[in-house]
Amino acid sequence: MKTPAKPRVLCVDDDPSLLRSLRWLLRHHYDVIIAEGAEQGLLLMKADDFDVVISDQRMPGMTGVEFLERAREISPRTVRLLLTGYADFNAVLGSVNEGEVFRFITKPWDNQRLLDTVGEAARAAALSRAGWTGAPAALSELDLERANETVLVYDEERAISTQVESALRGALRVLWTPDVADVVGMVASGRAAILVCGLRSGDHQTFELIRALRRRQPQLVVLVYSEQRDSTALANLINQGQIFRFIHRPAGPDYLRRHILAALLRHRELLTHPDRLARHAPRWDSGGELEMAYASLDDTSAASATAPAAAPPALAKRGWLQRLFRR
């Protein structure tokens, strides 16, 4: 019986010692190829096929974000991971908006966490191995005239919704609500394709909402519109919420429009190619009671809603979200 080929992982950095560490850590489970710099990495990606690419951010001549953006154009199937050792907000922002990374990894890394992350990336790549031929989809004006998808804006003030409506110029239906229950109900019923969330410093409720919705409705595309410049918070939104874009507020109408229409394409892509959902799945923190509770709140639990199980201790301060999902 032929032994299945190991997933192929490309590691890119200008630091030989870091490359050696990655190769040593991954060697038992993956076919590891190393590239000493971004240019060499791009040449390798043009010549060969890789399941996962891991790039460091700080490299001479080309940053990791720039490299991953070009890598996405060369090989859209390859799942991208960004590695960085410093809290650079612009690097984290670029990793989601330009590089569309699967995960953001901080240095020094935890060996087991890195192995788990590469494993998730390799499985996602395997599930979506087929169907990457042809040019990327594009939206014509006729497509927009016929579009019937809804953009849901969630924020305590209506200002963001007004900006989104102005940017889209009637291209899509825009609804606004300041009520988290409305958001859950609309998303659960399939009425919203795109969710635009306002996010303020310390707004843990919105973060938990994004994370829970992305777990239950993976085809929902989430954009965060915020004045925050917290690299740690943004990294968590990428890893645990798998947001599609982070739009720094204020943004011009053309910039807003471009990212929202890109989100519409992503939503349609996920509906057409459900095998790609794993590529955009939030990180699952094993053992997390909150995540386990969300996972158990599926539609089949409605029959037992009259006598629900006791909420785990981790949900004690987040009962509002559990109750909403049990409606």
Residue pairs with C-beta under 8 A, 6 or more apart in sequence:
5 31
6 29
6 30
6 31
7 29
7 30
7 31
7 51
7 52
7 122
7 125
7 126
8 30
8 31
8 33
8 48
8 49
8 50
8 51
8 52
9 26
9 30
9 31
9 32
9 33
9 50
9 51
9 52
9 53
9 54
9 118
9 122
10 33
10 34
10 35
10 41
10 44
10 45
10 50
10 52
10 53
10 54
10 78
11 19
11 22
11 23
11 26
11 32
11 33
11 34
11 35
11 53
11 54
12 34
12 35
12 37
12 38
12 40
12 41
12 53
12 54
12 55
12 56
12 59
12 64
12 67
13 19
13 35
13 36
13 37
13 55
13 56
13 59
13 83
14 36
14 37
14 56
14 59
14 60
15 56
16 36
18 56
19 34
19 36
22 32
22 34
22 54
23 32
23 34
25 111
25 114
25 115
26 32
26 115
26 118
29 115
29 118
29 119
30 52
30 118
30 122
33 44
33 48
33 50
35 41
35 43
35 44
37 59
37 60
37 61
37 62
38 55
38 59
38 61
38 62
38 64
38 66
38 67
39 61
39 62
41 53
41 55
41 67
41 71
42 67
42 70
42 71
42 74
44 50
45 53
45 71
45 74
45 75
45 78
46 74
49 75
49 77
49 78
50 75
50 78
51 78
51 79
51 121
51 122
51 125
51 126
52 78
52 79
52 80
52 81
52 118
52 121
52 122
52 125
53 68
53 71
53 75
53 78
53 79
53 80
53 81
54 81
54 83
54 105
54 118
55 64
55 67
55 68
55 71
55 80
55 81
55 82
55 83
56 64
56 83
56 84
57 63
57 64
57 65
57 82
57 83
57 84
57 88
57 91
57 95
58 64
58 84
58 85
58 86
59 67
63 91
63 94
64 82
64 83
64 84
64 91
64 95
64 99
65 82
65 91
65 94
65 95
65 98
65 99
66 94
66 98
68 80
68 82
68 95
68 98
68 99
68 100
68 101
69 94
69 98
69 99
71 78
71 80
71 99
72 78
72 80
72 99
72 100
76 132
76 136
77 125
77 128
77 129
77 132
78 125
79 102
79 121
79 122
79 124
79 125
79 279
80 99
80 100
80 101
80 102
81 101
81 102
81 103
81 104
81 105
81 117
81 118
81 121
82 91
82 95
82 99
82 101
82 103
82 104
82 105
83 105
83 106
83 107
83 109
84 91
84 92
84 104
84 105
84 106
84 107
85 106
85 107
85 108
87 231
87 232
88 231
89 229
89 230
89 231
89 234
91 231
92 104
92 231
92 234
92 235
92 238
93 234
93 246
93 248
95 101
95 104
95 238
96 104
96 234
96 237
96 238
96 243
96 244
96 245
96 246
97 245
97 246
97 259
101 238
102 120
102 121
102 124
102 279
102 280
103 117
103 120
103 121
103 238
103 239
103 283
104 235
104 238
104 239
105 114
105 117
106 235
117 283
120 281
120 283
123 278
124 278
124 279
124 281
125 279
127 275
127 276
127 278
127 279
128 273
128 275
128 276
128 278
128 279
130 275
131 273
131 275
137 265
137 268
137 269
138 265
139 261
139 264
139 265
144 171
144 172
144 261
147 171
147 172
147 264
148 173
149 172
149 173
149 193
149 194
149 264
149 267
150 172
150 173
150 174
150 175
150 186
150 191
150 192
150 193
150 194
151 164
151 168
151 172
151 173
151 174
151 175
151 192
151 193
151 194
151 195
151 196
151 260
152 175
152 176
152 177
152 183
152 186
152 187
152 191
152 192
152 194
152 195
152 196
153 160
153 161
153 164
153 174
153 175
153 176
153 177
153 195
153 196
153 197
153 198
154 176
154 177
154 178
154 180
154 183
154 195
154 196
154 197
154 198
154 206
154 209
155 161
155 176
155 178
155 197
155 198
155 225
156 178
156 198
157 178
157 198
158 176
158 178
160 176
160 196
160 198
160 225
160 249
161 174
161 175
161 176
163 250
163 251
163 253
163 256
164 174
164 196
164 256
164 260
165 174
166 253
167 253
167 254
167 256
167 257
167 260
168 174
168 257
168 260
169 257
171 257
171 261
172 194
172 260
172 264
175 186
175 192
177 183
177 186
180 205
180 209
180 320
180 321
180 324
181 324
181 327
183 192
183 195
183 209
183 213
184 209
184 213
184 324
184 325
184 327
185 327
186 192
187 195
187 213
187 216
187 217
187 220
188 216
188 217
188 325
192 220
193 219
193 220
193 221
193 264
193 267
194 220
194 221
194 222
194 223
194 260
194 263
194 264
194 267
195 210
195 213
195 220
195 221
195 222
195 223
196 222
196 223
196 224
196 225
196 260
197 206
197 209
197 210
197 222
197 223
197 224
197 225
198 206
198 225
198 226
199 206
199 207
199 224
199 225
199 226
199 228
200 226
200 227
200 228
201 228
201 230
205 320
205 321
207 233
207 236
207 237
207 241
208 290
208 318
208 321
209 321
210 222
210 224
210 237
210 241
210 243
211 240
211 241
211 282
211 294
212 294
212 321
212 325
213 220
213 222
214 220
214 222
214 241
214 242
214 281
214 282
215 282
215 291
215 294
215 295
216 294
216 297
216 298
216 325
218 270
218 277
218 280
218 281
219 267
219 270
219 271
219 274
219 277
220 267
221 244
221 263
221 264
221 266
221 267
221 270
222 241
222 242
222 243
222 244
223 243
223 244
223 245
223 246
223 247
223 259
223 260
223 263
224 237
224 243
224 245
224 246
224 247
225 247
225 249
225 251
226 246
226 247
226 248
226 249
227 248
227 249
228 234
229 248
234 246
237 243
237 246
239 282
239 283
240 282
240 283
240 285
241 282
242 280
242 281
242 282
242 283
244 262
244 263
244 266
244 280
245 259
245 262
245 263
247 255
247 256
247 259
266 280
269 276
270 276
270 277
270 280
284 291
285 291
288 314
289 312
289 313
289 314
289 315
290 312
290 314
290 315
290 318
292 312
293 311
293 312
293 314
293 315
293 322
294 325
297 322
297 325
297 326
301 308
301 326
302 326
305 326
308 326
311 319
311 322
315 321
315 322
